[in-house]
Amino acid sequence: MRKRLSTEYTMLTILEYMCIYANDTPISKYRIMKIEGISTQRPDRVNRIMELLERSGYIASIKTPSICYKVTEKGLNVYNKWAKDFLEFVRRLDYKSE
């Protein structure tokens, strides 16, 4: 049995991929399902996560011959804030006591 990651982790993984690797390029759900770690998720679960991200305004669907998704300005901003907060957290850790 494969380990399934939390919905929150999966959302951040999708958003991270879209912000870093596909910022200017709409991507399909097929491509999203190939992201490392996402492939362990059931397709119906990823569909729900994509719908939630879109309803929240973090991504937008684009009608091409098929449906593709693109990160929005709001999605980019929330990802950048999350990454900045995480880096600040890590920088405050005291590794010298190890």
NUNURO-485109 format. One record per residue (C-alpha): residue in one letter; z, y, x. Coordinates in Angstrom, 1 decimal. Each point is the difference from the previous one (the first is absolute). Layout:
residues N
A|Z|Y|X .
...
//
This chain:
residues 98
M|0.0|0.0|0.0 .
R|-1.0|3.4|1.4 .
K|2.5|2.9|0.1 .
R|-0.9|2.8|-2.4 .
L|1.0|3.5|1.0 .
S|1.6|2.5|-2.4 .
T|-2.1|2.2|-2.2 .
E|1.3|3.1|1.8 .
Y|-1.0|-1.4|3.4 .
T|-3.4|-1.0|-1.3 .
M|-0.5|3.5|-1.5 .
L|0.8|1.7|3.3 .
T|-2.2|-2.5|1.9 .
I|-3.0|0.9|-2.3 .
L|0.7|3.7|0.2 .
E|0.4|-0.2|3.8 .
Y|-3.4|-1.8|0.3 .
M|-1.7|2.5|-2.2 .
C|1.4|3.0|1.8 .
I|-0.6|-1.3|3.6 .
Y|-3.1|-2.2|-0.2 .
A|-1.8|1.1|-3.1 .
N|1.0|3.6|-0.5 .
D|-3.6|1.2|-0.6 .
T|-1.4|-3.3|-1.3 .
P|0.4|-1.5|-3.4 .
I|1.0|-3.7|0.2 .
S|-0.2|-2.9|-2.4 .
K|2.8|-2.3|-1.1 .
Y|-1.7|-2.7|1.9 .
R|0.5|1.9|3.2 .
I|3.6|0.8|-1.0 .
M|0.7|-3.7|-0.5 .
K|-1.1|-0.5|3.7 .
I|2.7|2.3|1.4 .
E|2.5|-1.8|2.1 .
G|3.0|-0.9|-2.1 .
I|-1.8|0.7|-3.3 .
S|-1.9|-3.2|0.1 .
T|3.3|-1.8|-0.8 .
Q|0.2|1.8|-3.4 .
R|-1.5|-1.3|-3.2 .
P|-3.1|2.0|-1.1 .
D|1.6|0.9|-3.3 .
R|3.0|1.4|1.7 .
V|-2.2|2.1|2.3 .
N|-1.9|1.2|-3.1 .
R|3.3|1.2|-1.6 .
I|1.0|1.7|3.2 .
M|-3.4|1.8|0.2 .
E|0.4|1.1|-3.6 .
L|3.5|1.4|0.8 .
L|-1.3|1.8|3.0 .
E|-2.8|1.5|-2.0 .
R|2.3|1.0|-3.0 .
S|2.3|1.7|2.5 .
G|-2.9|2.0|1.4 .
Y|0.1|-1.5|3.5 .
I|-3.5|-1.5|-0.2 .
A|-3.0|0.5|-2.2 .
S|-2.6|-2.4|-1.2 .
I|-3.6|0.8|0.6 .
K|-2.9|-1.6|-1.9 .
T|-2.6|-1.3|2.4 .
P|-1.9|-3.1|-0.8 .
S|3.5|-1.4|-0.1 .
I|3.4|1.7|-0.2 .
C|1.3|1.3|3.3 .
Y|3.1|2.0|0.9 .
K|0.7|3.0|2.1 .
V|3.3|1.6|1.0 .
T|0.7|3.3|-1.6 .
E|1.5|3.1|1.6 .
K|3.3|-0.9|-1.8 .
G|-0.2|-3.5|1.5 .
L|-0.6|1.3|3.5 .
N|2.9|2.4|-0.3 .
V|2.4|-2.6|-1.2 .
Y|-1.1|-2.4|2.7 .
N|0.4|2.7|2.7 .
K|3.5|0.8|-1.3 .
W|1.0|-3.7|0.0 .
A|-1.3|-0.4|3.6 .
K|1.7|3.2|1.2 .
D|3.3|-1.0|-1.6 .
F|-0.2|-3.5|1.5 .
L|-0.7|1.4|3.5 .
E|2.9|2.4|-0.3 .
F|2.2|-2.9|-1.0 .
V|-1.1|-2.1|3.0 .
R|0.4|2.9|2.4 .
R|3.6|0.4|-1.0 .
L|0.9|-3.6|0.8 .
D|2.1|-0.4|3.2 .
Y|-1.7|-2.6|2.1 .
K|2.1|0.9|3.1 .
S|3.0|-2.0|-1.3 .
E|-1.9|-3.3|0.2 .
//
